[in-house]
Amino acid sequence: MSDTVLVPGTKIKPKVERPRLHKVILLNDDFTPRDFVVTVLKAEFGMTDDHAYQVMITAHKKGACVVAVFTRDVAETKATRATEAGRAKGYPLMFTTEPEE
């Protein structure tokens, strides 16, 4: 027999885990114009001019920069759309995702 005693009228609340978050990362390349990168960051991630410029410069100097953190589906969608915006113009612009630690 079980040691668990259930009291009538008591509700059992299931434990719900938060979804794991994923980082969207901008990778530097030496061919995509800076202004275009800023435009994509503003359009896809809703950044201001200054914030988009800072993200672009950080990726340029360090090789990569975390753009934002979202649930996996949102992160992958935004990374794909931003990468495709570059490809549509013939640029090697690349965004990737990875799980947040």
Buried (B, 14 or more C-beta within 10 A) or exposed (E): EEEEEEEEEEEEEEEEEEEEBBBBBBBBBEEBEEEBBBBBBBEBBEBEEEBBBBBBBBBBEEEBBBBBEBEEEBBBBBBBEBBBBBEEEEBEBBBBBEEEE
